[in-house]
Amino acid sequence: MLTSKQLSIGRIALQSEGGLITRLFLPCEAPMAPEPVPGSLHEQAFAQLAAYLAGTRKDFELPLAPAVGTPLQQEILRRMCAIPYGHTTTYGKLGPARCVGSVCASNPLPILRPCHRVLPLHNPTGHYRGGTELKQQLLWLESHCSGHRA
């Protein structure tokens, strides 16, 4: 199932299969799709995303598809998901920098699996599939809503 909805950062789309969210499309890549059905998993996910973007939700309670990849890639993803709201870390602290960069770039669930919290050592924000401006916006939101400067 594919649905989309306009949120404060732009139109986001969600894809699910078997009761699990399998992909989140950021505004720069979101395909047009119908709005979610009231009471559906997608409506719940969009509500949680809207609350996160409003600064009133710090984590998500959604059924996400399991991580795929090599054991190292899965471990990097686990470490990435453990970065607390309002904090950041560098690629090298999660594992081999190139592998971490690859895991972040191919993350099918950005925001929900917070690859935006991973930064290069010598660059303020680095690259982001949704664009540098969106990454900066997410980092600003978290640093200002957590009481902690990232």
N, C-alpha and C positions, 0 to 999 in steps of 0.2 A: 504494500500500500504506500502511496506517495501523496503527501499533502503539503500545503505551504500556507504561510501566514505572514502578514506584515507586522514586524516588531519594531522597536525603536531604532535598531541598527539597519533595518531594511527587511526585505522579504527573505525569509528562511524557509527551507523545505526539509521535511523529515521523511525518511523511508523506514518501513518496518516489515518484518516477516516473522510469522509464528509467534506474535506477541512480544517481539524484541525489537528495539530500535536499532537499525543496522547502519544508518547513515544520516548525517546532518549536513545539509548544503548551506553554506554561507551566502550572504547576499550577492556576491560577485559570481556565483556559480549556480544559484538556485533555479531549478526549472519551474515553470508555471505548473501549478497543480491546484486541485480544489482545496477549499478550506477544510479543516478537520470536522468530523461529525461530533456533535455534542456528546460528552460522556466518554469519548474514545481515548485510547492511549495517547494519540497524537494531540488531542485537546489538552490533556494533562501535561504533556511534555511542553507544549507551547506556553501554557500557563506558568510552568516552572521557569522556562527560559525568560518570559516577560518579567517575572519577579526577580530573577537573577540580574537582568539588565536594569531593573529599577533600583537595585542595591538592597533588596529586602530578602534575598535568598542567597545562601553561600554554597550550597551543595544540591545535588539532584538525587531524587529517589525515583529512578526510572529503570525498567528492565532493558539493559543494553546487551547487544550481541557480544558473545565472548571475543576476546582478543585473538587474533590469528598471527602467525609468523613463527619465526624460529624461537627457541627458548630464550635467547638473548633479547630479541625484539619484544617478546612478551614481558620479560623482566624489566626492560626499559619502560614499557608502557605502564607496568605496575608502579614503578618508582615515580613516573610522571603523574599518575593519578593520586599519589600520596603527597604531592606538593600542596601545602595548605593554601586556602583562599587568602589572597593578599600577599603572598610570598612568591618569589621567583628563585630559580636556580640556573646554573649554566649547563650547557650540553655535556661538558666533560665530567660533571659531578654525577650524571646519570649513567654514564657508560662511555664507550668509544664515541667521540664526537660525531664522526660521519654516520655511524649507525643510529645515534640519537636523532641526528638531523633527518635521516631517512624515515625513521619511525614518526617523527613529528609531521613531516611533509605528507606522509601517506595515511595519517590518522583519519579514519572515516567519521569520527564523532568529535570534531573540534568543539570547544567550549565544554561539552559534557565530559570529555577526557582532555584536560586542560593543557594542551600543547602550547598555548599562548604564554604559559608561565615559564617556559624554557627559553633562555637567552644565550646568545653567543658571548664569549668572554670579552671580546673587544668591539662590540657593536651595541648601541643602546637597545635595540629591539630585535634586529635580525629580520629574516623573512617570515612571512605568514601567508598561508593559502588565501586567507580573506583580505590580504593587503596589510601593509605596515600601519596604516591609519587605524584600521579596526583592531589590530593587536595593541596599539598604544591606547586606544579607547578602553579595551577590556582591562588592561593593566592599570590604567588610571582609575577606573571604576572600582576595582578590587582594592587598590591601595587607599582609596578615600572612603570606602565603606567598611573596611575591616579595622580601622584604627591603627593599622600598621603600614608603614611605608615600604613598598616592595623594592 
